[in-house]
Each structure stands twice: as C-alpha cells, then as structure tokens.
Amino acid sequence: MQSEFVIVVADVYCKWTGEYPIYRCFFNQELFSERTWIWRDSYLQEEIQVQAPPGYYELHYEVLGLSDAKLKIRNVRIKTGPGHINPKGLIQIYTPERSK
C-alpha cells in the first residue's frame, strides 16, 4: 500500500507555574517531539510531517513528570496532503483519486 505525505498542524497552549514543563507529542503512539515549554502568554503552532499509509491516526500530547502544567490542543488541521480530521478528532490519511 502506498504511503502519503501530510503535514498536521496543531495550536498548543500551556498554562504552568514553577519549573519549565516538558511535554511530548505522539502520533499514533510514536514519539514525534519532546519540548521544554519556556514561553508565557504564547502558544505554538506545531507542525508534524508524516509519511504514512492510508488509515486513522491519533495525535496525543502529555506533560512529563510532576509539573503543574496543563496543555490545551486546539485547531488541529491538515496543512498539506490527503487527509482530514474526523468528528472524533482522529486524523484520516487517504489515497487521493488520480485523474486519468
């Protein structure tokens, strides 16, 4: 089965106190990034580049350790490639129809 290239974008917000929190981003249980959040009163537009076969995928974020931080993920969208976000929040990658 042929894989497709998509770019998924998510707006990541973090409220925190104390030490800089560390968070991880997973795409279908595969670790894509681990970052230390150092910003205040800002959010990140995180882009995830994926080459994967058609199917349904989950985007998941978690804060590490005992940090007093809370993440909010908003506006998950497909920037490039054959995919969309379904009503349950899963990312669907599909094979586009080719013109003859």
C-alpha positions in Angstrom: 0.0 0.0 0.0 1.3 3.4 -1.0 2.1 5.9 1.8 1.0 9.5 1.6 2.7 12.7 2.9 0.7 15.0 5.1 1.5 17.9 7.4 -0.7 18.2 10.5 -0.8 21.5 12.4 -2.0 21.9 16.0 -2.1 25.0 18.2 -0.6 24.1 21.6 -1.3 26.2 24.7 0.2 25.6 28.1 -0.6 27.1 31.5 2.1 26.5 34.1 3.8 27.6 37.3 7.1 26.7 38.8 9.7 24.8 36.7 9.6 24.8 33.0 7.3 21.9 32.0 8.4 19.3 29.5 5.8 17.8 27.1 5.7 15.1 24.5 3.8 14.8 21.2 2.9 11.4 19.9 1.5 10.5 16.5 -0.2 7.1 16.8 1.9 6.2 19.9 5.1 7.1 18.1 7.1 9.9 19.8 7.4 12.9 17.5 8.7 15.6 19.7 9.7 16.4 23.3 10.0 20.0 24.2 10.6 22.2 27.2 7.9 24.9 27.4 9.6 28.2 28.1 7.0 30.7 26.9 4.4 32.7 28.8 1.3 34.2 27.3 2.0 32.5 23.9 1.1 29.4 22.0 2.9 27.2 19.5 1.7 26.1 16.0 3.3 22.7 16.0 3.7 21.1 12.5 4.1 17.3 12.3 5.3 15.9 9.0 4.1 12.4 8.4 4.7 9.8 5.6 2.2 7.0 6.4 -0.2 4.6 4.7 -3.9 5.5 4.5 -5.7 5.0 7.8 -6.7 6.6 11.0 -4.2 8.1 13.4 -4.3 9.7 16.8 -2.5 12.8 17.9 -1.7 12.8 21.6 0.1 15.2 24.0 1.3 14.6 27.6 3.1 16.6 30.2 6.1 14.7 31.8 6.9 14.4 35.5 5.2 16.2 38.4 4.9 19.5 36.6 2.0 21.8 37.5 1.2 22.4 33.8 -1.9 21.9 31.7 -1.9 21.6 27.9 -4.7 22.5 25.6 -4.6 21.4 22.0 -6.8 23.4 19.6 -7.4 23.8 15.9 -5.8 20.5 14.7 -5.8 20.7 10.9 -4.2 19.3 7.8 -2.0 21.9 6.2 -0.8 19.7 3.3 -1.7 16.3 1.8 -4.6 14.0 1.5 -6.1 13.9 4.9 -8.8 15.4 7.2 -9.8 15.4 10.9 -12.9 13.4 11.6 -15.5 14.4 14.3 -13.8 12.2 16.9 -10.5 14.1 16.4 -8.8 11.3 14.6 -6.6 12.1 11.6 -7.6 10.2 8.5 -4.9 9.9 5.8 -6.4 8.7 2.4 -5.2 8.0 -1.1 -6.4 10.8 -3.3 -8.2 10.0 -6.6 -5.8 10.4 -9.5 -7.1 12.0 -12.7 -6.6 9.9 -15.8 
